[in-house]
Amino acid sequence: MSARHKLFRNAAILTVAGFISRIFGFLFRIFLSRSFGEESVGLYQMIFPLYILCLSLSTAGLQTAVSRITAEKTALGHNKEADGVLTAALCLAVVISLIEILVIQDQAGSIAGSLFGDDRCMELILIISYALPFAAVHSCICGRSLGLGDTMLPAASQLIEQCVRILTVVLLWIFLRTCGLTPSIRLAAAGVVAGEMAAALFTVRGLRLQRPVRAGIRELFAFSAPLTANRTALTLLQSIEAVSIPASLIRYGMSATEAVSLYGVLTGMALPCILFPSALTGSVGTVLLPAVSAASTSGNRRSVFLLLRKAIVSCFSLGLACCLFFLLFGKMIGRFLFHSADAGRFIITLAWICPFLYVNSSLLNAVNGYGRTGTSFLISMSGLLIRIAGVFLAVPQFGIQGYLWALLGAQLCTTVLASAFVVRLNGRITPSPETDR
């Protein structure tokens, strides 16, 4: 099987799992908005930047490192070294996650008050912190599977995580209502813990670990340390961006309740709609990183060129189609699914970012696949700084519309910079007719 066929077969597996997961997640968003209200959904969404920040510290760099190193070692026939790298990554990720839990449990009150400006976030933070070690195990093992070109395990674990999360919340909500009690949004945080626990238990079954090799550990640190630093810096800025949106909306003239509710509509209703088709583009980007890495290691650069060309054209075409769909049906989606006119208005505005948003996943993963993590960081940072500037400069003047414009500018900037870099790397390569068959 050719590299291109294997890439898109693996992407197809992840896409099917991603679409099923997103359908469930989309329905779950509707359930949350109708069962707990826009303000509660806003509080739930506010804590996720902190959760993602902790994941970035414990797993983001390690997962990508395990995927890339596994692909390289396997291509060279050094399978035991690849397994030793996984063992080292698991130990390190779990230790970091446990330290994060201790810090969050001790400082939850201060974090809720100073970072989020709302004490109601404290209990949500405490609950969701218990998901961190399970997410760390799940992520590292999935990174290894992707490096081996096996997407079945990540796909299955994704579905298990999503299903267990949703069932936990829905069943607890029904149970509490039956008992005459009023369910709170804390159930959603508990669902995250249950889902990650189930996914971790599923991925570790039958896993045989090898003793870490000293050279492999050094290689793991050499690749994961800068990537972890990059991801952590980006996530920290994203966290600042997220918690600053409600504050900037208050400066625009909204009350605190209105600001949190509008934030919940944007991040809990409109953005999930826009991101729904990215199950396909995200899958392509995920399998593209180890594929580019393995092809580059073996010296087959023409294969890399063909992989990138087909992936980028496919993602951009899907983005154009989705842009047209959301422009035509955005209002109807907001009105009938979420009972929110604001959600429909946001979807129409955000529709314009689809072509750029969907192609950026493939472009940035390709850059990481070449080992240029510093370049990927700078490209992502450029887009993020545009968004943050929109939060502090445009939102107080134009309301949430200013942030939507900043999102569009950020995605466009990322596409231009990443495309220019990839073209510079591959511009001199002209694939032969034999390779293109």
Residue pairs with C-beta under 8 A, 6 or more apart in sequence:
1 9
3 291
3 295
3 300
3 303
3 307
4 303
4 306
4 307
4 310
6 149
6 291
7 284
7 287
7 288
7 291
7 307
7 311
8 284
8 310
10 149
10 151
10 283
10 287
11 151
11 280
11 283
11 284
11 286
11 287
12 283
13 151
13 152
13 155
13 283
14 151
14 154
14 155
14 158
14 279
14 282
14 283
14 286
14 287
15 279
15 280
15 283
15 284
16 155
17 154
17 155
17 156
17 158
17 159
18 155
18 158
18 279
18 280
18 282
18 283
19 279
19 280
20 159
21 158
21 159
21 162
21 279
22 272
22 275
22 276
22 279
24 162
24 163
24 166
25 162
25 166
25 272
26 272
26 273
26 276
28 165
28 166
28 169
29 268
29 269
29 272
30 337
30 338
31 169
31 170
32 40
32 41
32 44
32 169
32 185
32 188
32 268
33 41
33 264
33 268
33 269
33 338
33 339
33 340
34 339
35 173
35 183
36 44
36 183
36 184
36 185
36 188
38 261
38 262
38 264
38 265
38 268
38 340
39 257
39 260
39 261
39 264
40 184
40 185
40 264
41 185
41 264
41 268
41 269
42 246
42 260
42 261
42 262
42 263
42 264
42 265
42 267
42 268
43 118
43 120
43 121
43 124
43 185
43 260
43 264
44 124
44 185
44 188
44 189
44 264
44 268
45 242
45 263
45 264
45 267
45 268
46 116
46 118
46 121
46 242
46 243
46 246
46 260
46 263
47 116
47 121
47 124
47 125
47 128
47 189
48 242
49 235
49 238
49 239
49 241
49 242
49 243
50 111
50 115
50 125
50 239
51 128
51 129
51 131
51 132
51 192
52 235
52 238
52 239
53 232
53 235
53 236
53 239
54 97
54 100
54 104
54 129
54 132
55 132
55 135
55 136
55 139
56 228
56 231
56 232
56 234
56 235
57 96
57 100
57 228
57 232
58 93
58 96
58 97
58 100
58 132
58 135
58 136
59 93
59 97
59 135
59 136
59 139
59 140
60 227
60 228
60 231
60 232
60 235
61 223
61 224
61 225
61 226
61 227
61 228
61 229
61 230
61 231
62 89
62 92
62 93
62 139
62 140
62 143
62 220
62 224
62 228
63 89
63 139
63 140
63 142
63 143
64 143
64 223
64 224
64 227
64 289
64 368
65 85
65 89
65 143
65 220
65 223
65 224
65 227
66 85
66 86
66 89
66 140
66 143
66 144
66 147
66 220
67 143
67 144
67 146
67 147
67 289
67 290
68 147
68 223
68 289
68 290
68 293
68 368
68 369
68 371
69 82
69 85
69 147
69 216
69 219
69 220
69 223
70 82
70 85
70 86
70 143
70 144
70 146
70 147
70 148
70 290
71 147
71 148
71 149
71 290
71 291
71 293
71 294
71 297
72 293
72 294
72 297
73 79
73 81
73 82
73 85
73 216
74 82
74 147
74 148
74 294
75 294
75 297
75 298
76 297
80 210
80 213
81 213
81 215
81 216
82 144
82 147
82 216
83 208
83 209
83 210
84 210
84 211
84 212
84 213
84 216
84 217
85 212
85 213
85 216
85 217
85 219
85 220
86 140
86 141
86 144
86 209
86 210
87 209
87 210
87 211
87 212
88 212
88 216
88 217
88 220
89 140
89 143
89 220
89 224
90 136
90 137
90 140
90 141
90 209
91 212
93 136
93 137
93 139
93 140
94 133
94 136
94 137
96 136
97 132
97 133
97 135
97 136
98 133
100 129
100 132
101 129
101 130
101 132
101 133
104 111
104 125
104 126
104 129
105 126
105 129
108 122
108 125
108 126
108 129
109 119
109 122
111 121
111 122
111 125
112 118
112 119
112 120
112 121
112 122
112 125
113 119
113 122
115 239
115 243
116 243
117 243
117 246
117 247
118 260
123 186
123 189
124 185
124 186
124 189
127 186
127 189
127 190
127 193
128 189
128 192
128 193
130 193
131 192
131 193
131 195
131 196
131 197
133 200
134 193
134 196
134 197
134 199
134 200
135 196
135 199
135 200
137 200
137 203
137 204
138 157
138 161
138 196
138 199
138 200
138 203
141 153
141 203
141 204
141 207
142 153
142 154
142 157
142 203
145 151
145 152
145 153
145 154
146 154
146 286
146 287
146 289
146 290
147 290
149 287
149 290
149 291
151 283
151 287
153 203
154 286
156 202
157 199
157 202
157 203
158 199
160 195
160 198
160 199
160 202
161 195
161 196
161 198
161 199
162 195
163 195
164 191
164 194
164 195
164 197
164 198
164 199
165 191
165 192
165 194
165 195
166 191
168 187
168 190
168 191
168 194
168 195
169 187
169 188
169 190
169 191
172 183
172 187
172 190
173 183
173 187
176 182
176 183
176 187
177 183
223 371
223 373
226 373
226 374
226 377
227 368
227 373
230 373
230 374
230 376
230 377
230 380
233 377
233 381
234 377
234 380
234 381
234 384
237 381
237 384
237 385
237 388
238 384
240 388
241 384
241 387
241 388
241 391
242 267
244 388
244 391
244 392
245 259
245 263
245 266
245 391
245 395
245 400
245 403
246 256
246 259
246 260
246 263
247 259
248 391
248 392
248 395
248 396
248 403
249 258
249 259
249 262
249 263
249 395
249 399
249 400
250 256
250 259
251 395
251 396
252 395
252 396
252 397
252 398
252 399
254 262
254 399
262 342
262 400
265 338
265 340
265 342
265 343
265 346
266 346
266 400
266 403
269 334
269 338
269 340
269 343
269 346
270 334
270 342
270 343
270 346
270 347
270 350
271 346
271 350
273 326
273 330
273 333
273 343
273 347
274 322
274 326
274 347
274 350
274 351
274 353
274 354
274 357
275 357
277 318
277 322
277 354
277 358
278 357
278 358
278 361
280 315
280 318
280 358
281 315
281 318
281 319
281 358
281 359
281 361
281 362
282 361
284 311
284 314
284 315
284 361
284 362
285 311
285 361
285 362
285 364
285 365
286 365
288 307
288 308
288 311
288 362
288 365
288 366
288 369
289 365
289 366
289 368
289 369
290 369
291 307
291 369
292 304
292 307
292 308
292 365
292 366
292 369
292 370
293 369
293 370
293 371
295 301
295 303
295 304
295 307
296 304
296 369
296 370
296 371
301 426
301 429
302 429
302 431
302 432
302 435
303 435
304 426
304 429
305 426
305 429
305 431
306 431
306 435
306 436
308 362
308 366
308 422
308 426
311 362
311 366
312 359
312 362
312 363
312 419
312 422
315 358
315 359
315 361
315 362
316 355
316 358
316 359
318 358
319 354
319 355
319 356
319 357
319 358
319 359
320 354
320 355
322 351
322 354
322 358
323 351
323 352
323 354
323 355
324 351
325 351
326 333
326 347
326 348
326 350
326 351
326 354
327 348
327 351
330 344
330 345
330 347
330 348
330 351
331 341
331 344
331 345
331 347
331 348
332 344
333 343
333 344
333 347
334 340
334 341
334 342
334 343
334 344
334 345
334 346
334 347
335 341
335 344
337 343
346 400
346 404
349 401
349 404
350 404
350 407
352 408
353 407
353 408
353 411
356 408
356 411
356 412
356 414
356 415
357 411
359 415
360 411
360 414
360 415
360 418
363 414
363 415
363 418
363 419
363 422
364 376
364 379
364 380
364 414
364 418
366 422
367 375
367 376
367 379
367 418
367 421
367 422
368 376
370 425
372 421
375 421
379 414
379 417
379 418
379 421
380 414
382 413
382 414
382 417
383 410
383 411
383 413
383 414
384 410
386 406
386 409
386 410
386 413
387 403
387 406
387 407
387 410
389 406
390 402
390 403
390 405
390 406
390 407
390 409
390 410
391 403
391 406
393 402
394 402
394 403
394 405
394 406
395 402
395 403
396 402
398 405
